[in-house]
Amino acid sequence: PSHVQEIWPNGWHVPSVEEWEQLLNYVGSQTQYRSNPANKDFIAKSLASTSSWKKTESNYSVGFEQGRYDATGFSALPAGGFFDEIEGFGEESYFWSYMHIQQGYYTATDAWACCNLSYNSYSVNKRRYDHSVFLSVRCVKD
């Protein structure tokens, strides 16, 4: 519609769900990017920055021995999100995808946050949120 204004600069775009999945599948397929080389799901640490995350003793997770990873250079920071208030600052990062969900009980204002990292998790999750919340955006060059 003519009233929609994109949030990204010319020559860039917000990645689709498929683009996020392509990135995560690639990272999972590379043993050097896994915090536990035996498991393709242990990739959150390779996408997270090496500082600013809450510390944890949970082996292989983002907050465990922070200074030694970020193997991909993605360097996700734990900015959290704004729901009814700021939540997860220092503990979580969320990145929007460019996709509305219009199936089942989801509404036209729902979309996927495809790259959710948590300080106490080793995997990357996808979650559905309403557009009324504020999450991070990572643009991709066209």
C-alpha positions as CSV (number, residue, x, y, z in Angstrom):
1,P,0.0,0.0,0.0
2,S,1.1,3.6,-0.6
3,H,1.0,4.5,3.1
4,V,3.7,1.8,4.0
5,Q,7.2,3.2,4.5
6,E,10.1,0.7,4.6
7,I,12.5,0.9,7.5
8,W,15.6,-0.1,5.6
9,P,17.9,2.0,3.5
10,N,18.1,1.7,-0.3
11,G,20.0,-1.4,-1.4
12,W,19.2,-3.3,1.8
13,H,16.2,-5.3,3.1
14,V,15.0,-7.0,6.3
15,P,15.6,-10.8,5.8
16,S,12.7,-13.1,5.2
17,V,12.0,-16.2,7.3
18,E,13.6,-18.3,4.5
19,E,16.8,-16.1,4.6
20,W,17.1,-16.5,8.3
21,E,16.6,-20.2,8.0
22,Q,19.3,-20.4,5.3
23,L,21.8,-18.6,7.6
24,L,21.0,-20.8,10.5
25,N,21.1,-24.0,8.5
26,Y,24.5,-23.0,7.0
27,V,26.0,-22.1,10.4
28,G,24.7,-25.4,11.8
29,S,26.2,-27.3,9.0
30,Q,29.7,-26.0,9.8
31,T,31.3,-27.8,12.8
32,Q,33.7,-24.9,13.4
33,Y,30.7,-22.7,14.2
34,R,29.1,-25.0,16.8
35,S,29.9,-24.6,20.5
36,N,29.5,-28.4,20.7
37,P,30.8,-29.8,17.3
38,A,28.8,-33.0,17.7
39,N,25.4,-31.1,17.5
40,K,24.2,-28.9,14.7
41,D,21.8,-27.0,17.0
42,F,24.6,-25.6,19.2
43,I,25.1,-22.4,17.1
44,A,23.8,-19.5,19.3
45,K,27.3,-18.8,20.7
46,S,28.7,-18.4,17.3
47,L,26.2,-15.6,16.5
48,A,26.5,-13.7,19.8
49,S,28.9,-11.0,20.6
50,T,31.7,-11.9,23.0
51,S,30.6,-9.4,25.7
52,S,27.5,-7.8,27.3
53,W,25.7,-11.1,27.9
54,K,24.6,-12.2,31.4
55,K,26.9,-14.9,32.6
56,T,25.8,-18.5,33.1
57,E,27.4,-21.8,34.0
58,S,25.3,-23.6,31.4
59,N,27.9,-25.3,29.1
60,Y,27.8,-24.4,25.4
61,S,25.3,-21.5,26.0
62,V,25.8,-17.9,24.9
63,G,26.6,-16.6,28.5
64,F,29.2,-19.4,29.2
65,E,32.8,-18.3,28.8
66,Q,31.8,-15.3,26.7
67,G,35.1,-14.0,25.5
68,R,35.9,-17.0,23.3
69,Y,33.4,-17.3,20.4
70,D,31.4,-15.1,17.9
71,A,32.9,-17.4,15.2
72,T,30.6,-16.0,12.5
73,G,31.1,-12.3,13.1
74,F,27.4,-11.7,13.5
75,S,28.0,-10.3,16.9
76,A,24.4,-10.2,18.2
77,L,24.1,-8.0,21.3
78,P,21.6,-8.7,24.1
79,A,19.4,-5.7,23.5
80,G,16.2,-7.5,24.7
81,G,12.9,-6.1,23.5
82,F,10.2,-3.7,24.4
83,F,6.9,-5.5,25.1
84,D,5.0,-3.6,27.7
85,E,8.3,-2.6,29.2
86,I,12.0,-3.4,28.4
87,E,12.6,-7.1,28.9
88,G,15.6,-9.3,28.4
89,F,18.2,-6.5,28.3
90,G,21.6,-8.2,28.8
91,E,19.9,-11.6,28.4
92,E,18.2,-11.9,25.0
93,S,18.4,-10.7,21.5
94,Y,15.5,-10.8,19.0
95,F,15.6,-10.0,15.3
96,W,12.5,-9.4,13.1
97,S,12.0,-11.2,9.9
98,Y,10.1,-9.6,7.0
99,M,7.0,-11.8,7.0
100,H,3.5,-11.4,8.3
101,I,1.7,-14.5,9.5
102,Q,-1.8,-14.9,8.3
103,Q,-2.8,-18.4,9.1
104,G,-4.7,-20.2,11.8
105,Y,-5.1,-18.0,14.9
106,Y,-2.4,-15.5,13.9
107,T,-3.4,-12.1,12.8
108,A,-2.1,-9.7,10.1
109,T,-0.1,-7.9,12.7
110,D,1.9,-11.0,13.7
111,A,5.4,-11.7,12.4
112,W,8.3,-14.0,13.2
113,A,11.4,-13.0,15.2
114,C,13.6,-15.6,13.5
115,C,16.8,-15.2,15.4
116,N,16.2,-15.2,19.2
117,L,19.2,-15.8,21.3
118,S,19.3,-16.2,25.1
119,Y,22.2,-16.1,27.5
120,N,21.4,-19.5,28.9
121,S,20.7,-21.3,25.6
122,Y,22.9,-23.0,23.0
123,S,20.3,-22.9,20.2
124,V,18.6,-20.2,18.2
125,N,14.8,-20.0,18.3
126,K,12.0,-18.6,16.2
127,R,9.1,-16.9,17.9
128,R,5.9,-15.1,16.9
129,Y,5.3,-11.6,18.1
130,D,2.7,-8.9,17.4
131,H,4.1,-5.8,15.6
132,S,3.2,-3.7,18.7
133,V,6.5,-4.9,20.3
134,F,9.9,-3.4,19.5
135,L,12.6,-5.8,18.5
136,S,16.0,-5.5,16.8
137,V,16.4,-5.5,13.0
138,R,19.4,-6.7,11.1
139,C,19.3,-5.6,7.4
140,V,20.9,-7.6,4.6
141,K,22.5,-6.0,1.6
142,D,20.7,-6.7,-1.7
